[in-house]
Amino acid sequence: MKFKYVIVGAGLAGLTMAERIASQLGEEVLIVEKRSHIGGNVYDSYKDGILIQNYGPHIFHTKEKKVYDYLSQFTDWRDYQHEVLSYVDGKLVPMPICIDTLNVLYGLDLDEQSMKEYIYNVKEDIDEVKSSEDVVLKNVGRDIYNKLFKNYTEKQWGTSAANLDSSVISRIPFRFNHDTRYFEDPYQGMPKEGYTKMCESMIDNSKIHVLLNTDYKDVNEYIKFDKLIYTGPTDYFYDYKFGKLLYRSLKFVSEIHSIDSYQEVGVINYPNDNDFTRITEFKKLTGQIVPDKTAIMMEYPGFDDEPCYPYPTEEYSQKFQQYKQLMDKEDNVIFIGRLAEYKYYNMDLVIKSALDKFKTHIKGE
């Protein structure tokens, strides 16, 4: 088989590239996907009539209008503002940290000015921020770090926040107001019929061909291409030439309960209790109405399941740079996405990157 473009991986990066190539250039494109479905980790499906996200909660949010406009071609949106609570000391407190978090956690009555004074008195002086632990201690001090971040981070990553790059926790906002939303982005919501329907619409084009349940290396010798777009793990692409990169994974355990509502909000974090990190109740994300029945999911971090997150330590960052030197020399391969670039991307930035690389690397603009 001969294709001008072959894409490895049917996640959002691969699907965006395929859609652009087929719709804008009119070219045939083949997607090779090792899983049994498209959509990557945003894939959702029905369990007992309830739409669940099989790889944990994914809430669309972005500052990028061009990303929102692009996806709006393929889905209508349900307005949804994500809120997260953390179970700490027997209380449910808002995350990220805001005035309400401290008021509930410590039984205070702070306003914006008194919160600033409170934080000023408890935060630690750290001259050089080197780790995620430093970020929290410098911003909110040790007691808040111990209650809300320390154990959660160790569960999530399998190591102390002191060993993780500062960018990991820097992604979590911190507010001197009463805004309890998890995200502040101007464009937020959930695909009205789910992510899988959106993904199917993206590649509803006769020029796009999808090969599921297939490792591209098993068919590589039978497929000829001019350009390969690779979204899988980089170390696998190079046959682990410099050793394996480490990816943190998640195990998902879902349950159906014969009640209308399981918890107060869509996601509750458990930083200090249980082996799982959080519980998601999907009806609260999707707005689906299913009386007297609800679906929840617990997440157990580890290293043995599907790779989800590049491991943000100096050791593995340096190892990836060895692979990056090889990647930069490739003439007919485009590497894109969280696994290939060994970089934590939110889904909107994955799509933005794909749109940008289509223009620069495919169209040559």
Steps between C-alpha positions, in 0.01 A plus 500: 500500500621849419382815677647845484423539871494236773408591856589284799241547773133599492502744791418867462836586345474229235132564426556874460786442256294246306200732479712791375686294241181348360279810509755766406730311263263232372766235565447138608625432852533181704473495881652197676376457857601224742186530713155381400360852476575853386522802728799404712445584865191716436309192381164457668236226488177393665485278808150402616366789293731757659768676296836456672846618404701180493834664579385742767341845487587730210350847517550721198633847581716738302611859453552424131201616295636328189497164684145554625384607152674204340336241728164676473485376142465147637289538815249715681592584857342457839581800718692366796721672759713241676516501879719272712491436874771343715419282800728625779462463877144375455403805294443564131699807399515670158799440273689691374573708808286811537351697789230236550763223530668661800173604660365145493829330582589717800159636605597857407311797359757643260442749222746585222716732712507283811579192287802680356613585854443140614698355211779756551541376856507127420686477168869415500783710359661298222754682286523249217197288405637166381217255561123468529539492879674837486212645296242415767714596800582837343134568415301363793732356766559161658171419672296549184767306310472211747120493496426547131808426291763281665323163511294558185817565301671192642200286406470653155869481407646236729759745630525816709412839354858591591614273214262639238553787263341825616271503194291209637334692783539840332213390273259523797365855540493687831246780562433782745128499423188282531528339155467127568513394135792276413566685173477870411524458122241687290404187304383208713258215457436139411421358154122465505499139376838407645859498380471182293221651288711812453801291394290296257377822343857626463595209276170459316677525167539232233867594462578403859564130563536354850673175594417407862650230726828536313853584611651701216826305526311182410389651167784743437659291227171478309417873502688762300469869578652836424438647845449324835320683782587325824310552827618197700782468755830621357712236675293228329547668162878475542488146645610627842842600366576709809284298738134530594341830588277490804129574469258516791184300437156470656277206581129582478235322705141590417183416692127539442295603803122485533467857623437824317805685634823369656688817593469879508698582183640319197846439650613462860871464581624282786851625582539325835247214505474179293735370232316674217552868423149606404144391427314625194122491463436528128137614494612821666742565212276403210165615634350165400170426674476138618267470801604292802828387344846656478851404391819581691867430433800475733854561373801307627836634373783262415752407234354186344196608295455725196756786506326827590754752625869554416698472822611854592838442660844620394620144433235426240506848354868448420434155356232643272747760373708214362199387298423860406832526320395208278150642451640830376690319224193326355398636159174314443372452857295750701488432875199643678310457826558422865670163452710586196623833631526374862314808613188556707237648267142590580273385219449850360874549459532159335250616240665842467836331444349273235338794319826694511712208380258432218554855376879504542602139433233385253381809316833676537354835599 
